[in-house]
């Protein structure tokens, strides 16, 4: 029961993080336009600087699947589809809790994130 309550509270917290909040922190910066990506930024550093670790960990399921679970389920041919999932959000692939959209992440950044996750195959 405590786990269910905790998962619910975390879900509410994650869902409450909206684009409006980001606009208040960075006035004048639009979330509708992706920021340019430095060529030497790694997928790992993009994950660490985003909210990904709020729902995912490397080897244990949290709110969403672990990165290792994702790496085992998908391959290089899925990079485009997974990149779109990061940007657009989605639900149903790993349970009932939807993944929030991340429109502020560019397609290039999302591909770097997915590429890094896929390196965690066993």
C-alpha positions in Angstrom: 0.0 0.0 0.0 2.9 2.4 0.9 4.5 1.6 -2.5 1.3 2.4 -4.4 0.9 5.6 -2.5 4.5 6.6 -3.1 4.2 5.7 -6.8 1.1 7.9 -7.0 2.7 10.8 -5.3 5.8 10.6 -7.6 3.5 10.4 -10.6 1.7 13.6 -9.5 5.0 15.3 -9.0 6.3 14.3 -12.4 3.1 15.3 -14.2 3.0 18.6 -12.4 6.4 19.5 -14.0 5.1 21.4 -17.0 6.3 23.7 -19.7 4.7 26.6 -17.8 7.1 26.0 -14.8 10.1 26.1 -17.2 8.9 29.3 -18.7 8.8 30.9 -15.3 12.3 29.8 -14.5 13.7 31.0 -17.9 11.5 34.0 -19.0 11.9 34.8 -22.6 13.0 31.3 -23.5 10.5 29.4 -25.6 10.1 25.6 -25.1 8.8 25.3 -28.6 12.2 25.7 -30.1 14.9 23.1 -29.4 18.2 24.4 -28.2 21.2 23.8 -30.3 23.3 20.7 -29.3 27.0 20.9 -28.8 28.6 18.2 -30.9 30.6 16.9 -28.0 27.7 16.5 -25.6 27.2 12.8 -24.7 23.9 10.9 -24.2 24.9 10.3 -20.6 25.4 14.0 -19.9 22.1 14.8 -21.5 20.4 12.3 -19.2 22.1 13.7 -16.2 21.1 17.3 -17.0 17.5 16.4 -17.7 14.7 15.0 -15.5 15.1 11.4 -16.9 16.5 10.1 -13.6 13.3 11.2 -11.8 11.6 8.1 -13.4 14.4 5.9 -14.7 17.6 4.4 -13.2 20.3 2.3 -14.8 19.4 -1.1 -13.4 16.2 -0.9 -11.4 12.7 -0.1 -12.4 11.5 3.1 -10.7 8.4 4.8 -12.2 9.5 3.8 -15.7 11.7 0.9 -16.9 15.4 0.8 -16.1 17.8 1.8 -18.9 19.0 -1.8 -19.0 15.5 -3.1 -19.5 15.0 -0.6 -22.4 18.3 -1.7 -23.9 17.3 -5.4 -23.8 14.0 -4.7 -25.4 15.1 -2.5 -28.3 17.9 -2.3 -30.8 19.6 0.2 -33.1 16.7 0.0 -35.6 14.5 1.5 -32.9 16.5 4.7 -32.3 14.1 6.9 -34.4 11.0 5.6 -32.7 12.4 5.8 -29.2 13.7 9.3 -29.9 10.2 10.4 -30.9 8.8 8.8 -27.7 11.2 10.9 -25.6 10.1 14.1 -27.3 6.3 13.3 -27.6 5.8 11.1 -24.5 3.8 8.0 -24.6 2.1 5.2 -22.6 1.3 1.5 -22.6 4.6 0.0 -23.5 5.8 -0.4 -19.9 2.7 -0.1 -17.8 0.0 2.4 -17.0 2.1 5.4 -16.0 2.6 7.6 -19.1 5.9 9.1 -19.9 5.7 12.9 -20.1 6.6 14.6 -23.3 10.0 16.4 -23.5 9.4 18.9 -26.4 12.5 20.9 -25.2 14.7 18.0 -26.2 15.8 18.1 -29.9 15.7 15.1 -32.1 19.5 15.0 -32.2 19.7 15.1 -28.4 17.0 12.4 -28.1 19.0 10.1 -30.5 22.1 10.6 -28.3 20.2 9.7 -25.2 18.8 6.5 -26.9 22.2 5.6 -28.3 23.6 5.8 -24.8 20.8 3.7 -23.3 21.3 1.0 -26.0 24.9 0.6 -24.9 23.7 -0.9 -21.7 22.7 -4.3 -23.3 23.9 -7.3 -21.4 
